[in-house]
Amino acid sequence: MSQRTSPQVRVRIELVLAQAAALAATVARELPTHDGLRQAATLTEAAARKADRVTAGMKRPWSPHRLPVVFLAAALVGLFAWLYWQFLHVSSLSLALPDRDAVAIKQAVASQQRLQVQVVDVPGSREAVERVSTGQVDLAFVQGGVPIPDGLLRLEAPSRELVLFFLRDGTAGPGAVTQVLTSVEGEGSHSVARDFFRLWGKADVRYVHQWKELTARADYAVPVGVEAVFVVKDPADEKALEAVARLAAQGFHLTSPGLGVRQERLDYLRPVELPRGHLRVDAPLPDAPVSTFSVATFLVAREGLTPRLLTQAAHVLDSQPNSIRERSIELSTGETSELFQGIDAFLSILLNIALAFLALLGLDVVAYRRPFHELNSLVSVVAMLQSNKDVLGVTEPTVRAERLLYLGLCSDLLSLISSISGYYTQENSSLLFNSLSEVVHARCDALKLNIQLKVLHATVPFQKS
């Protein structure tokens, strides 16, 4: 059999009010000449009615006694939400990435764990810039040479692409070039090629945008009038390597695109040296070391991206796999200091929450301390009234009976005052965390004990000497 739950014991203010009114009526009827006791009984009844009004206000949603609990709940929810957001939440970002190149970047994106990246394929860097500028995507990889609006944040990627410049056999140099095969019009390769030929003084070069056909078709033949091929490609792209082999087979040789001091005008360039056989080992390509340039690739973020998402976006560039060294714990002095600073900051948050909670509890006490001070004053009034109502030595039956009734009514008043104090703490449990209610209860109990001793004195026989 299941045990029946016992009903909750509660003080009903209606009963306290009825008893206070009955006690005031008894004092007015039985002891009409004792104005002090009658006033005390009236004040006790008024205190009971005030308790009823005050506790009714406690039931409102915006009552001060609810603030500590609401704050504590909100603070804990906020703390756990922050911990989840910082350490458990998996961010999701959209990334515009050219569908032809950036093989290493795609592999790095695929290896992310705490970051879900939705790759949006675009024809090239120009479209990527347009998407991120209009807010259609969160991030975009943009090849150097393509203009990026000044208002967009950017971060240079660790992986860079190579400038591959081929001349047809028999072509003297860039000055003899009139037609150049390159990639999509307006994209990275084409933009960089225009910068190079402008610095070479060949702004009137005609561009043939057929690199895509060269990579897609094994039987593709470079048009006869094309003297050079200029592209910026990821050296890890197999299609690009196949196209390089086809160019070599059709009489093109890899040449150094030297700019001299003019290279300082293009801040996205970095000189590199390609060793022999870098692009193809068998039938080495190049057949001798060749100087060229690497072109920076930028990770560009849209406007309005939150600081946390910007931090997560930077992890897109984390292309290195996890190693044993990264999982091991070898803290330097600086790292240890940062660790303890983080622990200290976290504990400070918890301490501040606790202090704020206690401060709100104190505010709650301040809001309800006046009724307790009034009850405490009532106890003092009753203590003063009963102080000269001793029974010991009183032999006159009428006076003796009056004083016993007086003391009994004082004891009843003290019981009502204690009940009113208990009613406040019953309706607002946070008042238990202060000593106001305890003082009232303790004084009432001590004074009732004193009155009971006086009543017991009435049983002591008294003889005059």
C-alpha positions in Angstrom: 0.0 0.0 0.0 1.2 3.4 -0.8 1.5 5.8 2.1 -0.8 8.8 2.0 1.1 12.1 2.1 0.3 14.1 5.2 -1.2 17.6 4.6 1.1 20.5 4.7 0.9 22.5 8.0 0.3 26.2 7.4 -0.7 29.2 9.4 -4.0 30.6 8.2 -4.1 34.3 8.6 -7.9 34.2 8.8 -7.7 32.3 12.1 -5.1 34.7 13.4 -7.3 37.6 12.5 -10.3 36.1 14.2 -8.4 35.3 17.3 -6.9 38.8 17.5 -10.3 40.3 17.1 -11.7 38.0 19.8 -8.8 38.8 22.1 -9.3 42.6 21.7 -13.0 42.2 22.4 -12.2 40.1 25.6 -9.8 42.8 26.8 -12.4 45.5 26.2 -15.1 43.5 28.0 -13.2 41.9 30.9 -10.6 44.6 31.6 -12.1 47.9 30.4 -10.0 50.0 32.8 -6.7 48.8 31.4 -6.1 51.1 28.4 -2.6 49.9 27.8 -3.6 46.3 27.3 -6.5 47.3 25.2 -4.2 49.3 22.9 -1.8 46.4 22.7 -4.6 44.1 21.7 -5.8 46.6 19.0 -2.2 47.0 17.7 -1.8 43.2 17.5 -5.0 42.9 15.5 -3.8 45.7 13.2 -0.4 43.9 12.8 -2.3 40.7 11.7 -4.3 42.7 9.1 -1.1 44.3 7.8 0.5 40.8 7.5 -2.4 39.8 5.4 -2.0 42.8 3.1 1.8 42.5 2.9 1.8 38.8 2.1 -0.8 39.4 -0.5 1.7 41.7 -2.3 4.3 38.9 -2.0 2.3 36.8 -4.5 2.8 39.3 -7.3 5.3 38.2 -10.0 7.4 41.3 -9.4 7.5 41.0 -5.6 11.0 41.8 -4.1 11.3 38.4 -2.4 11.2 36.7 -5.9 14.2 38.6 -7.1 17.0 36.5 -5.5 15.6 33.2 -6.9 14.9 34.7 -10.3 18.3 36.2 -10.5 20.0 33.0 -9.4 18.1 31.0 -11.9 18.8 33.5 -14.7 22.5 33.6 -13.8 22.9 29.9 -13.8 21.0 29.5 -17.0 23.2 32.2 -18.5 26.4 30.5 -17.2 25.5 27.1 -18.6 24.4 28.7 -21.9 27.8 30.4 -22.1 29.7 27.2 -21.3 27.7 25.4 -23.9 28.2 28.1 -26.5 31.9 28.3 -25.8 32.8 24.6 -25.4 30.1 22.4 -26.8 28.2 24.3 -29.5 29.1 23.4 -33.1 29.1 26.5 -35.3 27.7 26.5 -38.8 29.1 28.8 -41.4 28.6 29.0 -45.2 31.7 29.3 -47.3 32.0 30.3 -50.9 34.8 28.4 -52.5 35.8 28.1 -56.2 34.8 24.7 -57.5 37.9 24.2 -59.6 40.8 24.9 -57.3 41.8 25.1 -53.6 42.1 21.4 -53.1 44.0 21.7 -49.9 41.5 24.2 -48.5 38.6 21.9 -49.2 40.4 19.1 -47.4 41.0 21.4 -44.4 37.3 22.4 -44.3 36.2 18.7 -44.4 38.4 17.9 -41.4 36.8 20.5 -39.1 35.1 19.0 -36.0 33.7 21.9 -34.0 32.8 23.8 -37.1 30.2 22.7 -39.6 31.1 24.4 -42.9 28.6 24.5 -45.8 30.6 24.8 -48.9 29.0 26.9 -51.7 30.6 26.3 -55.0 31.2 29.5 -57.1 32.8 29.9 -60.5 35.7 32.0 -59.1 36.9 34.6 -56.6 34.9 37.4 -58.2 31.6 35.6 -57.5 32.9 34.7 -54.0 33.5 38.4 -53.3 30.0 39.3 -54.5 28.4 36.6 -52.4 30.1 37.7 -49.2 29.6 41.4 -49.9 25.9 41.0 -50.2 25.7 38.7 -47.1 24.6 35.6 -49.1 27.5 33.6 -47.5 29.4 34.1 -44.2 32.9 33.5 -45.6 34.7 33.3 -48.9 38.1 32.3 -50.2 39.4 35.0 -52.5 42.5 34.8 -54.6 45.0 37.7 -54.4 44.5 40.1 -57.3 40.7 40.2 -57.1 39.6 43.5 -55.5 38.1 43.1 -52.0 35.9 45.9 -50.5 37.6 47.7 -47.7 34.8 47.1 -45.2 35.3 43.3 -45.2 37.5 41.6 -42.7 40.1 39.2 -44.2 42.7 36.7 -43.1 45.5 35.4 -45.2 45.4 31.7 -45.7 48.5 29.6 -45.0 48.1 27.8 -48.4 49.1 29.8 -51.4 48.7 29.2 -55.1 51.4 29.3 -57.7 51.8 31.6 -60.7 52.4 29.3 -63.7 53.7 31.1 -66.8 54.3 29.2 -70.0 55.8 30.5 -73.2 55.4 28.7 -76.5 58.8 27.4 -77.8 60.4 30.2 -79.9 58.7 33.1 -78.1 61.4 35.5 -77.0 59.6 36.7 -73.8 56.6 38.5 -72.4 57.3 41.5 -74.7 56.6 39.3 -77.8 53.3 38.0 -76.4 50.0 39.1 -78.1 47.6 36.4 -77.0 47.5 34.7 -73.6 45.5 31.7 -72.6 44.1 32.0 -69.0 41.2 31.1 -66.9 37.7 32.6 -66.5 37.3 36.2 -67.3 37.6 38.5 -64.3 38.6 35.7 -62.0 41.9 35.3 -60.0 44.1 34.0 -62.8 42.9 36.6 -65.3 43.2 39.5 -62.7 46.7 38.5 -61.8 47.7 38.1 -65.5 46.4 41.6 -66.3 48.5 43.0 -63.4 51.7 41.2 -64.7 51.3 42.2 -68.3 50.4 45.8 -67.3 53.8 45.9 -65.4 55.5 44.4 -68.4 54.0 47.2 -70.5 51.7 44.9 -72.5 48.2 46.3 -71.6 46.9 45.5 -75.1 47.3 41.7 -74.8 44.3 39.6 -75.9 43.1 36.9 -73.5 41.8 33.6 -74.5 39.7 32.1 -71.6 40.0 28.4 -72.4 41.9 27.0 -69.4 38.8 25.1 -68.4 38.7 23.3 -71.8 42.4 22.5 -71.4 41.8 20.7 -68.1 38.6 19.0 -69.2 39.7 17.6 -72.6 42.7 15.4 -73.3 42.5 16.2 -77.0 42.4 20.0 -76.5 44.9 21.9 -78.6 46.0 25.4 -77.7 45.1 27.9 -80.5 47.9 28.6 -82.9 48.0 32.3 -82.2 48.4 31.9 -78.4 52.1 32.5 -77.4 51.7 32.2 -73.6 49.6 30.6 -70.9 49.2 32.4 -67.5 47.3 30.9 -64.6 47.3 30.9 -60.8 46.6 27.4 -59.6 46.8 25.2 -56.6 49.8 22.8 -57.2 47.9 20.0 -55.4 45.1 20.0 -58.1 45.5 16.9 -60.3 43.6 18.5 -63.1 46.1 21.4 -63.1 49.0 18.9 -63.2 47.4 17.1 -66.2 46.9 20.4 -68.0 50.6 21.3 -67.4 51.6 18.0 -68.9 49.5 18.7 -72.0 51.1 22.1 -72.4 54.5 20.6 -72.3 53.5 18.1 -74.9 52.2 21.0 -77.2 55.5 22.9 -77.0 55.1 25.2 -74.0 57.8 25.5 -71.4 57.6 26.9 -67.9 59.2 30.3 -67.7 60.1 32.6 -64.8 57.6 35.6 -64.8 60.1 38.1 -63.5 59.0 41.6 -62.5 62.1 42.9 -60.9 61.5 45.8 -58.5 58.0 46.2 -59.8 56.9 43.1 -57.8 56.7 45.4 -54.8 53.6 47.0 -56.3 51.6 43.7 -55.9 51.4 43.0 -52.2 49.8 39.6 -52.7 53.0 38.1 -54.3 55.8 36.2 -52.7 58.8 35.0 -54.6 59.3 31.2 -54.6 61.8 28.8 -56.3 60.4 25.7 -58.0 62.9 22.9 -58.0 63.5 20.6 -60.9 60.7 18.1 -61.4 58.3 20.0 -59.0 55.3 19.7 -61.3 56.2 16.4 -62.9 58.8 13.9 -61.9 59.1 11.7 -65.0 60.2 13.9 -67.9 61.0 16.5 -65.3 58.9 19.7 -65.3 60.5 22.1 -65.0 63.7 20.6 -66.3 65.7 23.2 -64.3 64.9 25.4 -61.2 62.5 28.2 -62.1 61.7 31.3 -60.1 58.1 32.3 -59.9 55.6 33.7 -57.3 53.1 32.4 -54.9 49.8 34.3 -54.7 48.0 34.8 -51.4 44.5 33.5 -50.8 42.4 35.4 -48.3 39.6 34.2 -46.1 37.0 37.1 -46.2 34.2 37.4 -43.7 30.9 39.2 -44.3 29.9 42.3 -42.2 28.0 41.6 -39.1 29.6 38.3 -38.2 29.8 38.0 -34.4 33.2 37.9 -32.7 32.7 34.3 -31.7 31.9 33.2 -35.2 34.9 35.2 -36.5 37.0 33.2 -34.1 35.5 30.0 -35.3 35.9 31.1 -38.9 39.7 31.4 -38.3 39.7 27.7 -37.5 38.8 27.0 -41.1 42.5 27.6 -41.8 43.6 24.9 -39.3 44.7 22.4 -41.9 47.2 20.5 -39.7 45.9 17.2 -38.3 45.9 16.6 -34.6 49.1 15.3 -33.2 50.2 13.5 -30.0 52.1 16.6 -29.0 48.9 18.7 -29.2 47.0 16.2 -26.9 49.9 16.0 -24.4 50.1 18.4 -21.5 53.3 20.5 -21.4 52.4 23.8 -20.0 55.0 26.6 -20.2 55.2 29.3 -17.6 53.0 31.6 -19.7 50.5 28.9 -20.5 50.2 28.0 -16.8 49.6 31.6 -16.0 46.9 31.8 -18.6 45.3 28.6 -17.3 45.2 29.9 -13.7 43.9 33.3 -14.9 41.1 31.4 -16.7 40.3 29.4 -13.6 40.4 32.6 -11.5 38.0 34.4 -14.0 35.6 31.5 -13.8 35.6 31.4 -10.0 35.2 35.1 -10.0 32.0 34.7 -12.0 30.6 32.2 -9.6 31.6 34.4 -6.6 30.0 37.4 -8.1 26.8 35.4 -8.7 26.8 34.3 -5.1 27.5 37.8 -3.8 24.7 39.3 -6.0 22.3 36.6 -4.7 23.2 37.4 -1.1 22.8 41.1 -1.8 19.3 40.5 -3.2 18.5 38.5 -0.1 19.6 41.5 1.9 17.4 43.7 -0.2 14.5 41.4 0.5 15.2 41.7 4.3 15.2 45.5 4.0 11.9 45.4 2.2 10.2 43.5 5.0 12.1 44.5 8.1 9.6 47.2 9.1 6.7 44.7 10.0 9.2 42.7 12.1 10.3 45.9 13.9 6.7 46.7 14.7 6.2 43.1 16.0 9.3 43.5 18.1 8.0 46.8 19.5 4.7 45.1 20.4 6.7 42.5 22.4 8.3 45.3 24.3 4.9 46.9 25.0 3.6 43.6 26.4 6.7 43.1 28.4 6.3 46.5 30.0 2.5 46.0 30.6 3.0 42.7 32.5 6.1 43.8 34.4 4.1 45.1 37.4 1.4 42.4 37.5 2.9 40.1 40.0 0.6 37.6 41.8 3.0 36.5 44.5 1.9 38.1 47.8 -1.5 39.2 46.5 -4.2 37.9 48.9 -7.2 39.9 47.7 -9.2 37.4 45.5 -10.6 40.1 43.2 -7.2 41.6 42.5 -5.6 38.2 42.2 -8.2 37.0 39.7 -7.8 40.2 37.6 -4.1 39.9 37.5 -4.2 36.3 36.5 -6.6 37.2 33.7 -4.3 40.1 32.7 -1.3 37.8 32.5 -3.2 35.2 30.6 -4.2 37.8 28.0 -0.6 39.0 27.7 0.5 35.5 27.1 -2.2 35.1 24.4 -1.0 38.4 22.8 2.5 37.1 22.7 1.3 33.9 21.0 -0.5 35.9 18.3 2.6 38.1 17.7 4.7 34.9 17.3 2.2 33.5 14.9 2.2 36.7 12.8 6.0 36.5 12.6 5.7 32.9 11.5 3.2 33.8 8.9 5.6 36.2 7.2 8.4 33.6 7.0 5.8 31.0 5.8 4.9 33.2 2.8 8.5 34.3 2.2 11.0 31.6 3.0 14.0 33.9 2.3 13.2 35.7 5.5 14.5 32.6 7.3 18.0 33.7 6.3 18.0 36.6 8.7 17.5 36.9 12.5 14.5 39.2 12.5 11.9 36.4 12.9 14.1 34.5 15.3 14.4 37.5 17.6 10.6 37.9 17.7 10.0 34.2 18.4 12.8 34.1 21.0 11.5 37.2 22.9 7.9 35.9 22.8 8.9 32.5 24.2 11.1 34.0 27.0 8.4 36.5 28.0 5.7 33.8 28.0 7.9 31.6 30.2 8.2 34.6 32.6 4.4 35.0 32.7 3.9 31.3 33.3 6.3 31.6 36.3 4.2 34.5 37.7 1.0 32.4 37.2 2.6 29.6 39.1 3.3 32.0 42.0 -0.4 32.1 42.5 -0.2 28.5 43.9 2.4 29.4 46.4 0.8 29.9 49.9 1.7 33.3 51.3 1.7 34.0 55.0 2.2 37.4 56.6 4.9 37.5 59.3 
